[in-house]
Amino acid sequence: MSIDVGSVVEGKVTGITNFGAFVELGNGQTGLVHISEVADEYVQDINDYLKLNETVKVRILSIKDGKIGLSIRKVDGVNKERSRRKNQQSDKSFELKLSKFLKDSEARQKDLKKNQDSKRGGRGSARISANSGF
């Protein structure tokens, strides 16, 4: 297997860090996929996109001083399924977060209203107008 800049090869994820993932290529060499080269969108946590020992297709971006720079996002259409899966997961998690927020918000609103009513005697403005003589 020849490793030339621009070629697409298959490799196995051997290490994940907060700045990228190390991928072992077929000939025993290892290259780095920087976190910015994992997906087309912003990647906050690389573990949402890659798992250890996962097989991925990568494009060779550079070979310099024995270091191999790799990209997953520049492989034409091969890894689009990974991005689509991630988007579906984030959509579900967003919906869960939103429903939890709304439930918490409604509970807080009830508590605030209850607290305000108790400070006014529980009847709000009706008590004030009854005592004012109108």
C-alpha positions, 0 to 999 in steps of 0.5 A: 500500500503506497501512502501518497499525499491526496490518496484515500486509505483505510485505517484503524483508530488507535488513540483518541486525544482532545486534539485529534485521533491517531489512525494506524494505516495499513503499512504500520505507520500512524497518522493524526487526524486533527479534530478540525479534520474529523467533520464538516461541523464544529467538533466539541468532543471527538468521542462523539464521532470516533471510537477506539478500534473503529475502521475509517477512511482517511485522506492523506493531507501531508507527510512531513518529517515522518509525521502524516497528516490525515483528514476524515472530512475530506474523503468524498462522501464516504464518511457522510453517514457518520456526520448524519448519525451524529446530527440525529443524536444531537437532535434527540439530545436537544429535544430532551434538553428542551423538554427538561428545560420547559418542565423545570421552567414551569415548576419554577414559575409555579413556585414564584407565583405561589411565593408572591401570592403568599406575600400578598395574603394569597388573593392578590389585588382582590384583598387590596380593593376590599380593604380600601373602601371602594 
